[in-house]
């Protein structure tokens, strides 16, 4: 029996896949629990169209990430911070603050994608954003004393 899965089923397949299962398992478990639907011509075409749309949207998202990575590449973010006598910061510049700075500049970047250690000293540091596999962008974080 061929069915189209409506959700991920462990050991069988992922949502939207067309799989062949035994008649009893298909009728008595998958169809009864509404985890699958019978793979007739209409349902198969709907599933194929949904898969094509999903691939298209994923490709569009990757293209948007590539474009955003090019805009951010080499950018220099400057942070004015309070410092102690020996040049150490009161607190640290974190990925959250960097994400907030990007939001101020009009970029919507998730702080979890920013890779940088907490910055606790003055200076210029390299940082990286991983948007997706093989799509990343390097930029600089410059920490300057606010007393100047």
N, C-alpha and C positions, 0 to 999 in steps of 0.2 A: 504494500500500500504506500502510495506517495502522499506526503503531507507537507504543508508549509508551516514552519514553526512560527508561533506568535510571540514567543519569548525564548531566551536561552534555556536549553535543556542539557544538563550535564551528561556527557557521554553520547549525545545524539547530534547536537549542532547548535548554531547560533540563530538568533531571531532573524526571520526573513529567508532562511535557507530552505531549499527544496530537498527533502531527505526521503529515503525509502526505509520504512519500518515494517515490522510484522503486522499482520491485520489485527490480531488481538491487542497488541500494545497500542496501536494507533487508535482503534475504536474504544477500547476499555479504559485507557489511561489518558493519552494525549488529547483526543477529541472531547472526552467527558470532562476533563479538567480545563478545557478551553486553552490548552497550551499549543494547539495546532489546528489547522483547518485542512479539509480535503483539497488536494491539488488538482482541481478541475481547470479547464482552459481560462476561465475568467479570473480565478484566484491566482493562477500562475502569471498571467499578464499583469495583474495589479502588483504582485510581488516583484516582478522584473522592473516595472516602472518605478517602484519605490526604491529599489536598489540603484537604479540609474540616477535618480534624484539625489540619493544619499552620496553617491560618488561625486556628483557635480558640486554639491554643497561643500564637500570636503576639499575638493580642488580649489574652489573659490576662497575658502578659508586659508588654505596654504598660500595662495597668491596674495591675499591681503597681508599675511605674515611676512612674506618676502618684501613686499612694498614697504611695510613698516620698518623692517630690519634695515633697509637701505636708507630710510630717513634718519634713523637713530645712529647709524654707523659713524663713529668718530665724534659724536656729540660730547660736549663738555658741560657737565652740571656743576654749578658752583654753590657751595653751602657756606653761609656765614654762621659761625658757631662761637660760643664762649669758651675760652681756654684758660687753664691755670698758668702758674708761673713757668713751669717747665715745658710748656707746649702741649700738654695732654688736654683732651677735651673733657668738659663736664658732660658725661653721657657718651653717646656714640652716634654715628650716622649709620642707619640700618637700611635694609632693603625696603622697609615700609616707608621711610622718609624719601628714599629715592623714587619709589612708586608714586608717592604723593606729589613729588616735584614733576614727574612726567605728566601726571593728571593736570597740574597747573599749566603745563605747556601744550595740553590738548591731546596727549597720547593716553590711551586706555591700556595700561600694562599691569598685569597681575604681579604683585610683589613676590610671589612664589617662583616666578620665572627668572627673577633677577639673581644672579650668582655673584656674591661678594661677601667677604668677611666683614664683621662689624668694624667700622673705621673709628679708631680712638686717638688718632694723631693728625696733625696738620699735614697737608701734602696733596699730591695728585695720585690717584689710584686707578687701575684698570678694573673694569667691571664687564660682565657679559650677561646677555639676556638670551635664554633658550626658548624660542617660540614653539618649535616643533623639531623632530629629528632632522638634522642637516640644515636647519634654519636658525641661525644665531647672529647676534650683532654685538660688537664690542663698542664701549663708550668709556668716557673718563668721568671720574668724580673728583672734584677739587674741593678740598676743605680749607677754608681761609678764616683767620681770626676776625671777629667783628670789631676789634679795637682799632683797626687800620682805617 
